[in-house]
């Protein structure tokens, strides 16, 4: 998608919200260069991409260690606009993605658009949960859910 947007051809996508969820940091290492390329593109054309990374193998979000770690990361990010974990500008969260909050926020920011595409690749139980959340949000925004399971 980034390469299509860079080509400056007629492309209907206005904004990409990218959420990646994995159990540990090593699952992110194989595509760190792509994230950095996306972040550089965002400097040229601000607010085109929003990247959020979720480490789900961490302790529960309410666990004191997770709270302290997230607090340190948030403080550092507020000062330097850089993530201590990835070295980039993308935010890292140590919990499962809150699907209902994410879709509500995307829906609010995309209110003028007729529909928002949601593309998912992952395990069937998470696909089902995301599809359900898209359906629940339908009175606020039209989400078009697409999936590929592995």
C-alpha positions, 0 to 999 in steps of 0.5 A: 500500500505504501508503494502505491501511495508513493507512486502518486497514482489515483488512489482512494485511500486517505488514511491507514490505521495499522494495528499489529498485535504479537506476543513478543517484540521479536515478532516485530523485528522482521518488519521494523524497516517497513515501519520506519519507511512508513514513518518517513513517508508520514513526515512527508505527508503527515497523518497518512499512516497511524501505526500502533503495535501491541505486545500481548505476551506482556502481563495484564494491562492492570499489572503494576509492572505493565503500568510502570513500563507503559508509564516510562514509555509514555513519558519518554514518548511525550518528550522525544516522540520516539518509542524506547522499544522500537526506536521509531515514532510508532507507539507500543502498548503492552496489552491486547488491542481494545477493539471497541475503543479503536473502532470508535476512534477510527469511526469518529475520525472518519465520520465524513467518509462513506465507509471504512475498510477493515482488513484482518489477517490472523486467527479465527477467534480474533477475526470473529471478535473484530467482525463483531465489533465492526457490526456493533459500530455500524450505527456510528460508521460503516465498517467493511470487514475483510479477513484472511485466516491462518 
